Amino acid sequence: MGHKGDIHKLTVALPEGKCVIHHIDPETSKSIAALLDAFGIQYTGQSLPAATQTVLFELLKPKREHLSEKEREELYEEQGGKCENCASALDK
Ligand SMILES: [Zn+2]
């Protein structure tokens, strides 16, 4: 690895788009696959930087629960019709 003139990737232009074939080191790809697997993301031959970025974005994705009408009602009652953070009255 790291020799000048080594082939790192092969890009083929297809009618559907670009097909890129990467050189993958089996040990590295096993680690990257394990990292992505821990986050339920499919490994498709990404490089470590690309995989890391995908994981970062996954972690930064806001997790907002969707409440049913009934759950919303219960939460409203539970908090006495007030905002949990600042205790100001909530619109229903
Ligand atoms: Zn508030």
PDB file of the backbone (N, CA, C, O) and the ligand in Angstrom, with CONECT records:
HET     ZN  A 101       1
ATOM      1  N   MET A   1       0.827  -1.198   0.000  1.00  0.00           N
ATOM      2  CA  MET A   1       0.000   0.000   0.000  1.00  0.00           C
ATOM      3  C   MET A   1       0.861   1.248   0.000  1.00  0.00           C
ATOM      4  O   MET A   1       1.957   1.260   0.561  1.00  0.00           O
ATOM      5  N   GLY A   2       0.360   2.291  -0.630  1.00  0.00           N
ATOM      6  CA  GLY A   2       1.026   3.571  -0.592  1.00  0.00           C
ATOM      7  C   GLY A   2       2.098   3.771  -1.655  1.00  0.00           C
ATOM      8  O   GLY A   2       2.799   4.782  -1.642  1.00  0.00           O
ATOM      9  N   HIS A   3       2.230   2.838  -2.556  1.00  0.00           N
ATOM     10  CA  HIS A   3       3.199   3.014  -3.634  1.00  0.00           C
ATOM     11  C   HIS A   3       2.624   3.887  -4.726  1.00  0.00           C
ATOM     12  O   HIS A   3       1.447   3.789  -5.073  1.00  0.00           O
ATOM     13  N   LYS A   4       3.467   4.731  -5.253  1.00  0.00           N
ATOM     14  CA  LYS A   4       3.027   5.587  -6.352  1.00  0.00           C
ATOM     15  C   LYS A   4       2.696   4.695  -7.536  1.00  0.00           C
ATOM     16  O   LYS A   4       3.448   3.780  -7.872  1.00  0.00           O
ATOM     17  N   GLY A   5       1.584   4.969  -8.152  1.00  0.00           N
ATOM     18  CA  GLY A   5       1.220   4.181  -9.311  1.00  0.00           C
ATOM     19  C   GLY A   5       0.310   3.032  -8.991  1.00  0.00           C
ATOM     20  O   GLY A   5      -0.193   2.367  -9.897  1.00  0.00           O
ATOM     21  N   ASP A   6       0.081   2.778  -7.688  1.00  0.00           N
ATOM     22  CA  ASP A   6      -0.889   1.745  -7.312  1.00  0.00           C
ATOM     23  C   ASP A   6      -2.276   2.193  -7.755  1.00  0.00           C
ATOM     24  O   ASP A   6      -2.596   3.382  -7.744  1.00  0.00           O
ATOM     25  N   ILE A   7      -3.072   1.244  -8.132  1.00  0.00           N
ATOM     26  CA  ILE A   7      -4.445   1.580  -8.513  1.00  0.00           C
ATOM     27  C   ILE A   7      -5.314   1.572  -7.262  1.00  0.00           C
ATOM     28  O   ILE A   7      -5.396   0.568  -6.555  1.00  0.00           O
ATOM     29  N   HIS A   8      -5.957   2.697  -7.000  1.00  0.00           N
ATOM     30  CA  HIS A   8      -6.819   2.800  -5.819  1.00  0.00           C
ATOM     31  C   HIS A   8      -8.279   2.586  -6.146  1.00  0.00           C
ATOM     32  O   HIS A   8      -9.037   2.015  -5.361  1.00  0.00           O
ATOM     33  N   LYS A   9      -8.658   3.055  -7.317  1.00  0.00           N
ATOM     34  CA  LYS A   9     -10.044   2.830  -7.715  1.00  0.00           C
ATOM     35  C   LYS A   9     -10.173   2.809  -9.221  1.00  0.00           C
ATOM     36  O   LYS A   9      -9.345   3.340  -9.961  1.00  0.00           O
ATOM     37  N   LEU A  10     -11.240   2.178  -9.632  1.00  0.00           N
ATOM     38  CA  LEU A  10     -11.523   2.059 -11.044  1.00  0.00           C
ATOM     39  C   LEU A  10     -12.921   2.618 -11.274  1.00  0.00           C
ATOM     40  O   LEU A  10     -13.898   2.125 -10.711  1.00  0.00           O
ATOM     41  N   THR A  11     -13.005   3.641 -12.100  1.00  0.00           N
ATOM     42  CA  THR A  11     -14.303   4.265 -12.339  1.00  0.00           C
ATOM     43  C   THR A  11     -14.797   3.935 -13.735  1.00  0.00           C
ATOM     44  O   THR A  11     -14.093   4.137 -14.725  1.00  0.00           O
ATOM     45  N   VAL A  12     -16.013   3.427 -13.800  1.00  0.00           N
ATOM     46  CA  VAL A  12     -16.605   3.080 -15.085  1.00  0.00           C
ATOM     47  C   VAL A  12     -17.883   3.892 -15.266  1.00  0.00           C
ATOM     48  O   VAL A  12     -18.770   3.876 -14.413  1.00  0.00           O
ATOM     49  N   ALA A  13     -17.963   4.598 -16.383  1.00  0.00           N
ATOM     50  CA  ALA A  13     -19.179   5.374 -16.662  1.00  0.00           C
ATOM     51  C   ALA A  13     -20.209   4.474 -17.311  1.00  0.00           C
ATOM     52  O   ALA A  13     -19.991   3.925 -18.391  1.00  0.00           O
ATOM     53  N   LEU A  14     -21.339   4.334 -16.631  1.00  0.00           N
ATOM     54  CA  LEU A  14     -22.430   3.514 -17.156  1.00  0.00           C
ATOM     55  C   LEU A  14     -23.619   4.410 -17.448  1.00  0.00           C
ATOM     56  O   LEU A  14     -23.710   5.513 -16.909  1.00  0.00           O
ATOM     57  N   PRO A  15     -24.530   3.951 -18.294  1.00  0.00           N
ATOM     58  CA  PRO A  15     -25.704   4.793 -18.580  1.00  0.00           C
ATOM     59  C   PRO A  15     -26.463   5.182 -17.305  1.00  0.00           C
ATOM     60  O   PRO A  15     -27.034   6.270 -17.228  1.00  0.00           O
ATOM     61  N   GLU A  16     -26.468   4.284 -16.297  1.00  0.00           N
ATOM     62  CA  GLU A  16     -27.193   4.543 -15.042  1.00  0.00           C
ATOM     63  C   GLU A  16     -26.425   5.485 -14.130  1.00  0.00           C
ATOM     64  O   GLU A  16     -26.990   6.007 -13.169  1.00  0.00           O
ATOM     65  N   GLY A  17     -25.170   5.709 -14.408  1.00  0.00           N
ATOM     66  CA  GLY A  17     -24.352   6.554 -13.546  1.00  0.00           C
ATOM     67  C   GLY A  17     -22.949   5.995 -13.431  1.00  0.00           C
ATOM     68  O   GLY A  17     -22.559   5.087 -14.166  1.00  0.00           O
ATOM     69  N   LYS A  18     -22.202   6.552 -12.500  1.00  0.00           N
ATOM     70  CA  LYS A  18     -20.815   6.151 -12.318  1.00  0.00           C
ATOM     71  C   LYS A  18     -20.722   4.904 -11.444  1.00  0.00           C
ATOM     72  O   LYS A  18     -21.358   4.832 -10.392  1.00  0.00           O
ATOM     73  N   CYS A  19     -19.946   3.942 -11.870  1.00  0.00           N
ATOM     74  CA  CYS A  19     -19.695   2.756 -11.047  1.00  0.00           C
ATOM     75  C   CYS A  19     -18.232   2.833 -10.621  1.00  0.00           C
ATOM     76  O   CYS A  19     -17.325   2.827 -11.453  1.00  0.00           O
ATOM     77  N   VAL A  20     -18.020   2.906  -9.290  1.00  0.00           N
ATOM     78  CA  VAL A  20     -16.660   3.026  -8.783  1.00  0.00           C
ATOM     79  C   VAL A  20     -16.264   1.757  -8.039  1.00  0.00           C
ATOM     80  O   VAL A  20     -16.944   1.333  -7.105  1.00  0.00           O
ATOM     81  N   ILE A  21     -15.180   1.170  -8.454  1.00  0.00           N
ATOM     82  CA  ILE A  21     -14.671  -0.030  -7.783  1.00  0.00           C
ATOM     83  C   ILE A  21     -13.446   0.377  -6.970  1.00  0.00           C
ATOM     84  O   ILE A  21     -12.456   0.865  -7.514  1.00  0.00           O
ATOM     85  N   HIS A  22     -13.533   0.166  -5.643  1.00  0.00           N
ATOM     86  CA  HIS A  22     -12.458   0.552  -4.746  1.00  0.00           C
ATOM     87  C   HIS A  22     -11.596  -0.636  -4.373  1.00  0.00           C
ATOM     88  O   HIS A  22     -12.056  -1.777  -4.321  1.00  0.00           O
ATOM     89  N   HIS A  23     -10.338  -0.337  -4.115  1.00  0.00           N
ATOM     90  CA  HIS A  23      -9.472  -1.345  -3.529  1.00  0.00           C
ATOM     91  C   HIS A  23      -9.787  -1.377  -2.041  1.00  0.00           C
ATOM     92  O   HIS A  23      -9.799  -0.332  -1.390  1.00  0.00           O
ATOM     93  N   ILE A  24     -10.038  -2.549  -1.503  1.00  0.00           N
ATOM     94  CA  ILE A  24     -10.360  -2.660  -0.083  1.00  0.00           C
ATOM     95  C   ILE A  24      -9.421  -3.636   0.604  1.00  0.00           C
ATOM     96  O   ILE A  24      -9.178  -4.746   0.132  1.00  0.00           O
ATOM     97  N   ASP A  25      -8.907  -3.183   1.727  1.00  0.00           N
ATOM     98  CA  ASP A  25      -8.087  -4.050   2.554  1.00  0.00           C
ATOM     99  C   ASP A  25      -9.030  -4.842   3.453  1.00  0.00           C
ATOM    100  O   ASP A  25      -9.820  -4.238   4.178  1.00  0.00           O
ATOM    101  N   PRO A  26      -8.976  -6.181   3.431  1.00  0.00           N
ATOM    102  CA  PRO A  26      -9.950  -6.995   4.165  1.00  0.00           C
ATOM    103  C   PRO A  26     -10.050  -6.657   5.652  1.00  0.00           C
ATOM    104  O   PRO A  26     -11.150  -6.627   6.204  1.00  0.00           O
ATOM    105  N   GLU A  27      -8.918  -6.401   6.304  1.00  0.00           N
ATOM    106  CA  GLU A  27      -8.933  -6.085   7.738  1.00  0.00           C
ATOM    107  C   GLU A  27      -9.673  -4.772   7.990  1.00  0.00           C
ATOM    108  O   GLU A  27     -10.506  -4.673   8.891  1.00  0.00           O
ATOM    109  N   THR A  28      -9.348  -3.765   7.171  1.00  0.00           N
ATOM    110  CA  THR A  28      -9.981  -2.454   7.306  1.00  0.00           C
ATOM    111  C   THR A  28     -11.470  -2.549   7.027  1.00  0.00           C
ATOM    112  O   THR A  28     -12.278  -1.982   7.762  1.00  0.00           O
ATOM    113  N   SER A  29     -11.836  -3.258   5.977  1.00  0.00           N
ATOM    114  CA  SER A  29     -13.249  -3.341   5.617  1.00  0.00           C
ATOM    115  C   SER A  29     -14.039  -4.075   6.690  1.00  0.00           C
ATOM    116  O   SER A  29     -15.207  -3.766   6.922  1.00  0.00           O
ATOM    117  N   LYS A  30     -13.398  -5.066   7.359  1.00  0.00           N
ATOM    118  CA  LYS A  30     -14.078  -5.772   8.447  1.00  0.00           C
ATOM    119  C   LYS A  30     -14.399  -4.795   9.583  1.00  0.00           C
ATOM    120  O   LYS A  30     -15.493  -4.829  10.147  1.00  0.00           O
ATOM    121  N   SER A  31     -13.442  -3.931   9.912  1.00  0.00           N
ATOM    122  CA  SER A  31     -13.631  -2.945  10.980  1.00  0.00           C
ATOM    123  C   SER A  31     -14.704  -1.927  10.607  1.00  0.00           C
ATOM    124  O   SER A  31     -15.546  -1.575  11.433  1.00  0.00           O
ATOM    125  N   ILE A  32     -14.671  -1.460   9.374  1.00  0.00           N
ATOM    126  CA  ILE A  32     -15.657  -0.475   8.927  1.00  0.00           C
ATOM    127  C   ILE A  32     -17.049  -1.096   8.943  1.00  0.00           C
ATOM    128  O   ILE A  32     -18.016  -0.457   9.358  1.00  0.00           O
ATOM    129  N   ALA A  33     -17.147  -2.346   8.488  1.00  0.00           N
ATOM    130  CA  ALA A  33     -18.432  -3.046   8.477  1.00  0.00           C
ATOM    131  C   ALA A  33     -18.972  -3.187   9.891  1.00  0.00           C
ATOM    132  O   ALA A  33     -20.171  -3.027  10.120  1.00  0.00           O
ATOM    133  N   ALA A  34     -18.081  -3.491  10.854  1.00  0.00           N
ATOM    134  CA  ALA A  34     -18.490  -3.648  12.254  1.00  0.00           C
ATOM    135  C   ALA A  34     -18.979  -2.323  12.821  1.00  0.00           C
ATOM    136  O   ALA A  34     -19.972  -2.281  13.548  1.00  0.00           O
ATOM    137  N   LEU A  35     -18.287  -1.248  12.493  1.00  0.00           N
ATOM    138  CA  LEU A  35     -18.681   0.089  12.949  1.00  0.00           C
ATOM    139  C   LEU A  35     -20.082   0.420  12.444  1.00  0.00           C
ATOM    140  O   LEU A  35     -20.951   0.835  13.211  1.00  0.00           O
ATOM    141  N   LEU A  36     -20.287   0.231  11.138  1.00  0.00           N
ATOM    142  CA  LEU A  36     -21.583   0.551  10.548  1.00  0.00           C
ATOM    143  C   LEU A  36     -22.679  -0.364  11.081  1.00  0.00           C
ATOM    144  O   LEU A  36     -23.813   0.064  11.294  1.00  0.00           O
ATOM    145  N   ASP A  37     -22.324  -1.625  11.291  1.00  0.00           N
ATOM    146  CA  ASP A  37     -23.295  -2.600  11.794  1.00  0.00           C
ATOM    147  C   ASP A  37     -23.836  -2.183  13.155  1.00  0.00           C
ATOM    148  O   ASP A  37     -25.013  -2.390  13.453  1.00  0.00           O
ATOM    149  N   ALA A  38     -22.972  -1.594  13.981  1.00  0.00           N
ATOM    150  CA  ALA A  38     -23.372  -1.154  15.318  1.00  0.00           C
ATOM    151  C   ALA A  38     -24.448  -0.079  15.245  1.00  0.00           C
ATOM    152  O   ALA A  38     -25.178   0.148  16.210  1.00  0.00           O
ATOM    153  N   PHE A  39     -24.541   0.581  14.094  1.00  0.00           N
ATOM    154  CA  PHE A  39     -25.536   1.637  13.931  1.00  0.00           C
ATOM    155  C   PHE A  39     -26.642   1.225  12.961  1.00  0.00           C
ATOM    156  O   PHE A  39     -27.452   2.048  12.535  1.00  0.00           O
ATOM    157  N   GLY A  40     -26.657  -0.057  12.624  1.00  0.00           N
ATOM    158  CA  GLY A  40     -27.674  -0.572  11.722  1.00  0.00           C
ATOM    159  C   GLY A  40     -27.579  -0.032  10.308  1.00  0.00           C
ATOM    160  O   GLY A  40     -28.578   0.049   9.593  1.00  0.00           O
ATOM    161  N   ILE A  41     -26.352   0.340   9.907  1.00  0.00           N
ATOM    162  CA  ILE A  41     -26.157   0.881   8.565  1.00  0.00           C
ATOM    163  C   ILE A  41     -25.472  -0.182   7.707  1.00  0.00           C
ATOM    164  O   ILE A  41     -24.544  -0.854   8.156  1.00  0.00           O
ATOM    165  N   GLN A  42     -25.938  -0.324   6.479  1.00  0.00           N
ATOM    166  CA  GLN A  42     -25.371  -1.335   5.597  1.00  0.00           C
ATOM    167  C   GLN A  42     -24.009  -0.902   5.060  1.00  0.00           C
ATOM    168  O   GLN A  42     -23.827   0.243   4.646  1.00  0.00           O
ATOM    169  N   TYR A  43     -23.071  -1.823   5.072  1.00  0.00           N
ATOM    170  CA  TYR A  43     -21.744  -1.551   4.529  1.00  0.00           C
ATOM    171  C   TYR A  43     -21.749  -1.833   3.039  1.00  0.00           C
ATOM    172  O   TYR A  43     -22.052  -2.946   2.607  1.00  0.00           O
ATOM    173  N   THR A  44     -21.412  -0.823   2.259  1.00  0.00           N
ATOM    174  CA  THR A  44     -21.393  -1.005   0.808  1.00  0.00           C
ATOM    175  C   THR A  44     -20.024  -0.661   0.234  1.00  0.00           C
ATOM    176  O   THR A  44     -19.905  -0.252  -0.921  1.00  0.00           O
ATOM    177  N   GLY A  45     -18.983  -0.835   1.068  1.00  0.00           N
ATOM    178  CA  GLY A  45     -17.625  -0.599   0.604  1.00  0.00           C
ATOM    179  C   GLY A  45     -17.132   0.817   0.826  1.00  0.00           C
ATOM    180  O   GLY A  45     -16.147   1.238   0.219  1.00  0.00           O
ATOM    181  N   GLN A  46     -17.812   1.555   1.696  1.00  0.00           N
ATOM    182  CA  GLN A  46     -17.387   2.926   1.990  1.00  0.00           C
ATOM    183  C   GLN A  46     -15.977   2.957   2.579  1.00  0.00           C
ATOM    184  O   GLN A  46     -15.524   1.993   3.197  1.00  0.00           O
ATOM    185  N   SER A  47     -15.301   4.076   2.375  1.00  0.00           N
ATOM    186  CA  SER A  47     -14.011   4.298   3.019  1.00  0.00           C
ATOM    187  C   SER A  47     -14.294   4.636   4.481  1.00  0.00           C
ATOM    188  O   SER A  47     -15.436   4.912   4.849  1.00  0.00           O
ATOM    189  N   LEU A  48     -13.243   4.615   5.318  1.00  0.00           N
ATOM    190  CA  LEU A  48     -13.434   4.958   6.730  1.00  0.00           C
ATOM    191  C   LEU A  48     -13.977   6.387   6.896  1.00  0.00           C
ATOM    192  O   LEU A  48     -14.914   6.591   7.668  1.00  0.00           O
ATOM    193  N   PRO A  49     -13.408   7.389   6.186  1.00  0.00           N
ATOM    194  CA  PRO A  49     -13.969   8.742   6.333  1.00  0.00           C
ATOM    195  C   PRO A  49     -15.450   8.820   5.945  1.00  0.00           C
ATOM    196  O   PRO A  49     -16.232   9.488   6.621  1.00  0.00           O
ATOM    197  N   ALA A  50     -15.832   8.144   4.866  1.00  0.00           N
ATOM    198  CA  ALA A  50     -17.233   8.162   4.439  1.00  0.00           C
ATOM    199  C   ALA A  50     -18.118   7.477   5.471  1.00  0.00           C
ATOM    200  O   ALA A  50     -19.207   7.960   5.781  1.00  0.00           O
ATOM    201  N   ALA A  51     -17.646   6.342   6.006  1.00  0.00           N
ATOM    202  CA  ALA A  51     -18.416   5.606   7.009  1.00  0.00           C
ATOM    203  C   ALA A  51     -18.572   6.434   8.279  1.00  0.00           C
ATOM    204  O   ALA A  51     -19.646   6.467   8.880  1.00  0.00           O
ATOM    205  N   THR A  52     -17.494   7.102   8.682  1.00  0.00           N
ATOM    206  CA  THR A  52     -17.513   7.936   9.879  1.00  0.00           C
ATOM    207  C   THR A  52     -18.520   9.066   9.716  1.00  0.00           C
ATOM    208  O   THR A  52     -19.254   9.393  10.648  1.00  0.00           O
ATOM    209  N   GLN A  53     -18.550   9.654   8.539  1.00  0.00           N
ATOM    210  CA  GLN A  53     -19.491  10.745   8.284  1.00  0.00           C
ATOM    211  C   GLN A  53     -20.941  10.248   8.365  1.00  0.00           C
ATOM    212  O   GLN A  53     -21.811  10.918   8.922  1.00  0.00           O
ATOM    213  N   THR A  54     -21.180   9.071   7.803  1.00  0.00           N
ATOM    214  CA  THR A  54     -22.523   8.486   7.848  1.00  0.00           C
ATOM    215  C   THR A  54     -22.956   8.269   9.294  1.00  0.00           C
ATOM    216  O   THR A  54     -24.090   8.578   9.662  1.00  0.00           O
ATOM    217  N   VAL A  55     -22.039   7.731  10.119  1.00  0.00           N
ATOM    218  CA  VAL A  55     -22.341   7.474  11.534  1.00  0.00           C
ATOM    219  C   VAL A  55     -22.593   8.795  12.261  1.00  0.00           C
ATOM    220  O   VAL A  55     -23.522   8.901  13.062  1.00  0.00           O
ATOM    221  N   LEU A  56     -21.767   9.793  11.981  1.00  0.00           N
ATOM    222  CA  LEU A  56     -21.925  11.107  12.611  1.00  0.00           C
ATOM    223  C   LEU A  56     -23.297  11.685  12.302  1.00  0.00           C
ATOM    224  O   LEU A  56     -23.993  12.169  13.195  1.00  0.00           O
ATOM    225  N   PHE A  57     -23.683  11.630  11.022  1.00  0.00           N
ATOM    226  CA  PHE A  57     -24.988  12.159  10.628  1.00  0.00           C
ATOM    227  C   PHE A  57     -26.114  11.383  11.298  1.00  0.00           C
ATOM    228  O   PHE A  57     -27.137  11.955  11.674  1.00  0.00           O
ATOM    229  N   GLU A  58     -25.915  10.072  11.444  1.00  0.00           N
ATOM    230  CA  GLU A  58     -26.920   9.229  12.099  1.00  0.00           C
ATOM    231  C   GLU A  58     -27.084   9.678  13.552  1.00  0.00           C
ATOM    232  O   GLU A  58     -28.203   9.768  14.058  1.00  0.00           O
ATOM    233  N   LEU A  59     -25.963   9.959  14.218  1.00  0.00           N
ATOM    234  CA  LEU A  59     -25.994  10.380  15.617  1.00  0.00           C
ATOM    235  C   LEU A  59     -26.604  11.764  15.784  1.00  0.00           C
ATOM    236  O   LEU A  59     -27.211  12.062  16.813  1.00  0.00           O
ATOM    237  N   LEU A  60     -26.441  12.607  14.774  1.00  0.00           N
ATOM    238  CA  LEU A  60     -26.935  13.984  14.864  1.00  0.00           C
ATOM    239  C   LEU A  60     -28.396  14.103  14.448  1.00  0.00           C
ATOM    240  O   LEU A  60     -29.028  15.141  14.646  1.00  0.00           O
ATOM    241  N   LYS A  61     -28.922  13.034  13.871  1.00  0.00           N
ATOM    242  CA  LYS A  61     -30.308  13.061  13.422  1.00  0.00           C
ATOM    243  C   LYS A  61     -31.234  13.266  14.613  1.00  0.00           C
ATOM    244  O   LYS A  61     -31.159  12.516  15.585  1.00  0.00           O
ATOM    245  N   PRO A  62     -32.098  14.258  14.555  1.00  0.00           N
ATOM    246  CA  PRO A  62     -32.988  14.477  15.694  1.00  0.00           C
ATOM    247  C   PRO A  62     -33.939  13.300  15.859  1.00  0.00           C
ATOM    248  O   PRO A  62     -34.509  12.800  14.890  1.00  0.00           O
ATOM    249  N   LYS A  63     -34.099  12.868  17.117  1.00  0.00           N
ATOM    250  CA  LYS A  63     -35.019  11.763  17.376  1.00  0.00           C
ATOM    251  C   LYS A  63     -36.283  12.347  17.994  1.00  0.00           C
ATOM    252  O   LYS A  63     -36.351  12.571  19.202  1.00  0.00           O
ATOM    253  N   ARG A  64     -37.246  12.582  17.179  1.00  0.00           N
ATOM    254  CA  ARG A  64     -38.481  13.148  17.675  1.00  0.00           C
ATOM    255  C   ARG A  64     -39.553  12.071  17.675  1.00  0.00           C
ATOM    256  O   ARG A  64     -39.844  11.459  16.647  1.00  0.00           O
ATOM    257  N   GLU A  65     -40.132  11.855  18.849  1.00  0.00           N
ATOM    258  CA  GLU A  65     -41.179  10.848  18.949  1.00  0.00           C
ATOM    259  C   GLU A  65     -42.466  11.388  18.378  1.00  0.00           C
ATOM    260  O   GLU A  65     -42.791  12.567  18.513  1.00  0.00           O
ATOM    261  N   HIS A  66     -43.181  10.501  17.742  1.00  0.00           N
ATOM    262  CA  HIS A  66     -44.510  10.899  17.290  1.00  0.00           C
ATOM    263  C   HIS A  66     -45.530  10.437  18.318  1.00  0.00           C
ATOM    264  O   HIS A  66     -45.612   9.249  18.634  1.00  0.00           O
ATOM    265  N   LEU A  67     -46.296  11.366  18.831  1.00  0.00           N
ATOM    266  CA  LEU A  67     -47.300  11.033  19.840  1.00  0.00           C
ATOM    267  C   LEU A  67     -48.676  10.926  19.200  1.00  0.00           C
ATOM    268  O   LEU A  67     -49.044  11.695  18.312  1.00  0.00           O
ATOM    269  N   SER A  68     -49.418   9.943  19.687  1.00  0.00           N
ATOM    270  CA  SER A  68     -50.803   9.820  19.229  1.00  0.00           C
ATOM    271  C   SER A  68     -51.612  10.924  19.921  1.00  0.00           C
ATOM    272  O   SER A  68     -51.125  11.574  20.847  1.00  0.00           O
ATOM    273  N   GLU A  69     -52.829  11.123  19.468  1.00  0.00           N
ATOM    274  CA  GLU A  69     -53.700  12.152  20.052  1.00  0.00           C
ATOM    275  C   GLU A  69     -53.878  11.919  21.557  1.00  0.00           C
ATOM    276  O   GLU A  69     -53.860  12.853  22.359  1.00  0.00           O
ATOM    277  N   LYS A  70     -54.053  10.621  21.917  1.00  0.00           N
ATOM    278  CA  LYS A  70     -54.279  10.235  23.305  1.00  0.00           C
ATOM    279  C   LYS A  70     -53.008  10.502  24.142  1.00  0.00           C
ATOM    280  O   LYS A  70     -53.091  11.040  25.247  1.00  0.00           O
ATOM    281  N   GLU A  71     -51.859  10.129  23.617  1.00  0.00           N
ATOM    282  CA  GLU A  71     -50.592  10.333  24.329  1.00  0.00           C
ATOM    283  C   GLU A  71     -50.325  11.827  24.537  1.00  0.00           C
ATOM    284  O   GLU A  71     -49.837  12.256  25.582  1.00  0.00           O
ATOM    285  N   ARG A  72     -50.660  12.590  23.511  1.00  0.00           N
ATOM    286  CA  ARG A  72     -50.497  14.039  23.572  1.00  0.00           C
ATOM    287  C   ARG A  72     -51.367  14.623  24.698  1.00  0.00           C
ATOM    288  O   ARG A  72     -50.940  15.483  25.470  1.00  0.00           O
ATOM    289  N   GLU A  73     -52.589  14.120  24.750  1.00  0.00           N
ATOM    290  CA  GLU A  73     -53.551  14.547  25.772  1.00  0.00           C
ATOM    291  C   GLU A  73     -53.024  14.219  27.167  1.00  0.00           C
ATOM    292  O   GLU A  73     -53.064  15.052  28.072  1.00  0.00           O
ATOM    293  N   GLU A  74     -52.526  12.979  27.324  1.00  0.00           N
ATOM    294  CA  GLU A  74     -52.005  12.512  28.611  1.00  0.00           C
ATOM    295  C   GLU A  74     -50.819  13.360  29.065  1.00  0.00           C
ATOM    296  O   GLU A  74     -50.713  13.739  30.232  1.00  0.00           O
ATOM    297  N   LEU A  75     -49.939  13.643  28.121  1.00  0.00           N
ATOM    298  CA  LEU A  75     -48.757  14.440  28.426  1.00  0.00           C
ATOM    299  C   LEU A  75     -49.154  15.859  28.851  1.00  0.00           C
ATOM    300  O   LEU A  75     -48.583  16.443  29.772  1.00  0.00           O
ATOM    301  N   TYR A  76     -50.143  16.379  28.148  1.00  0.00           N
ATOM    302  CA  TYR A  76     -50.656  17.719  28.451  1.00  0.00           C
ATOM    303  C   TYR A  76     -51.190  17.773  29.886  1.00  0.00           C
ATOM    304  O   TYR A  76     -50.901  18.703  30.640  1.00  0.00           O
ATOM    305  N   GLU A  77     -51.977  16.748  30.242  1.00  0.00           N
ATOM    306  CA  GLU A  77     -52.542  16.668  31.597  1.00  0.00           C
ATOM    307  C   GLU A  77     -51.437  16.492  32.638  1.00  0.00           C
ATOM    308  O   GLU A  77     -51.431  17.142  33.684  1.00  0.00           O
ATOM    309  N   GLU A  78     -50.504  15.593  32.321  1.00  0.00           N
ATOM    310  CA  GLU A  78     -49.385  15.263  33.213  1.00  0.00           C
ATOM    311  C   GLU A  78     -48.574  16.520  33.567  1.00  0.00           C
ATOM    312  O   GLU A  78     -48.101  16.665  34.694  1.00  0.00           O
ATOM    313  N   GLN A  79     -48.422  17.414  32.600  1.00  0.00           N
ATOM    314  CA  GLN A  79     -47.629  18.621  32.820  1.00  0.00           C
ATOM    315  C   GLN A  79     -48.503  19.810  33.230  1.00  0.00           C
ATOM    316  O   GLN A  79     -48.048  20.952  33.283  1.00  0.00           O
ATOM    317  N   GLY A  80     -49.769  19.504  33.516  1.00  0.00           N
ATOM    318  CA  GLY A  80     -50.683  20.543  33.957  1.00  0.00           C
ATOM    319  C   GLY A  80     -50.856  21.651  32.933  1.00  0.00           C
ATOM    320  O   GLY A  80     -51.059  22.811  33.291  1.00  0.00           O
ATOM    321  N   GLY A  81     -50.774  21.288  31.649  1.00  0.00           N
ATOM    322  CA  GLY A  81     -50.965  22.270  30.588  1.00  0.00           C
ATOM    323  C   GLY A  81     -49.830  23.269  30.468  1.00  0.00           C
ATOM    324  O   GLY A  81     -49.974  24.330  29.861  1.00  0.00           O
ATOM    325  N   LYS A  82     -48.671  22.902  31.070  1.00  0.00           N
ATOM    326  CA  LYS A  82     -47.526  23.823  31.042  1.00  0.00           C
ATOM    327  C   LYS A  82     -46.321  23.225  30.319  1.00  0.00           C
ATOM    328  O   LYS A  82     -46.147  22.008  30.250  1.00  0.00           O
ATOM    329  N   CYS A  83     -45.510  24.110  29.792  1.00  0.00           N
ATOM    330  CA  CYS A  83     -44.269  23.704  29.138  1.00  0.00           C
ATOM    331  C   CYS A  83     -43.337  23.074  30.192  1.00  0.00           C
ATOM    332  O   CYS A  83     -43.171  23.605  31.290  1.00  0.00           O
ATOM    333  N   GLU A  84     -42.731  21.920  29.824  1.00  0.00           N
ATOM    334  CA  GLU A  84     -41.852  21.223  30.758  1.00  0.00           C
ATOM    335  C   GLU A  84     -40.593  22.050  31.059  1.00  0.00           C
ATOM    336  O   GLU A  84     -40.040  21.959  32.155  1.00  0.00           O
ATOM    337  N   ASN A  85     -40.150  22.839  30.107  1.00  0.00           N
ATOM    338  CA  ASN A  85     -38.899  23.592  30.268  1.00  0.00           C
ATOM    339  C   ASN A  85     -39.082  24.918  30.994  1.00  0.00           C
ATOM    340  O   ASN A  85     -38.304  25.258  31.885  1.00  0.00           O
ATOM    341  N   CYS A  86     -40.117  25.667  30.609  1.00  0.00           N
ATOM    342  CA  CYS A  86     -40.227  27.007  31.156  1.00  0.00           C
ATOM    343  C   CYS A  86     -41.543  27.273  31.897  1.00  0.00           C
ATOM    344  O   CYS A  86     -41.780  28.375  32.391  1.00  0.00           O
ATOM    345  N   ALA A  87     -42.394  26.239  31.963  1.00  0.00           N
ATOM    346  CA  ALA A  87     -43.642  26.314  32.734  1.00  0.00           C
ATOM    347  C   ALA A  87     -44.643  27.350  32.245  1.00  0.00           C
ATOM    348  O   ALA A  87     -45.558  27.717  32.982  1.00  0.00           O
ATOM    349  N   SER A  88     -44.484  27.833  31.004  1.00  0.00           N
ATOM    350  CA  SER A  88     -45.504  28.731  30.484  1.00  0.00           C
ATOM    351  C   SER A  88     -46.661  27.923  29.928  1.00  0.00           C
ATOM    352  O   SER A  88     -46.479  26.774  29.523  1.00  0.00           O
ATOM    353  N   ALA A  89     -47.840  28.506  29.904  1.00  0.00           N
ATOM    354  CA  ALA A  89     -49.037  27.787  29.474  1.00  0.00           C
ATOM    355  C   ALA A  89     -48.927  27.350  28.015  1.00  0.00           C
ATOM    356  O   ALA A  89     -48.437  28.097  27.168  1.00  0.00           O
ATOM    357  N   LEU A  90     -49.390  26.132  27.733  1.00  0.00           N
ATOM    358  CA  LEU A  90     -49.338  25.613  26.384  1.00  0.00           C
ATOM    359  C   LEU A  90     -50.664  25.777  25.662  1.00  0.00           C
ATOM    360  O   LEU A  90     -51.728  25.680  26.275  1.00  0.00           O
ATOM    361  N   ASP A  91     -50.602  26.024  24.372  1.00  0.00           N
ATOM    362  CA  ASP A  91     -51.819  25.992  23.557  1.00  0.00           C
ATOM    363  C   ASP A  91     -52.192  24.524  23.429  1.00  0.00           C
ATOM    364  O   ASP A  91     -51.313  23.662  23.415  1.00  0.00           O
ATOM    365  N   LYS A  92     -53.443  24.237  23.338  1.00  0.00           N
ATOM    366  CA  LYS A  92     -53.834  22.844  23.222  1.00  0.00           C
ATOM    367  C   LYS A  92     -53.854  22.357  21.789  1.00  0.00           C
ATOM    368  O   LYS A  92     -54.167  21.194  21.536  1.00  0.00           O
TER     369      LYS A  92
HETATM  370 ZN    ZN A 101     -41.207  26.510  27.326  1.00  0.00          ZN2+
END
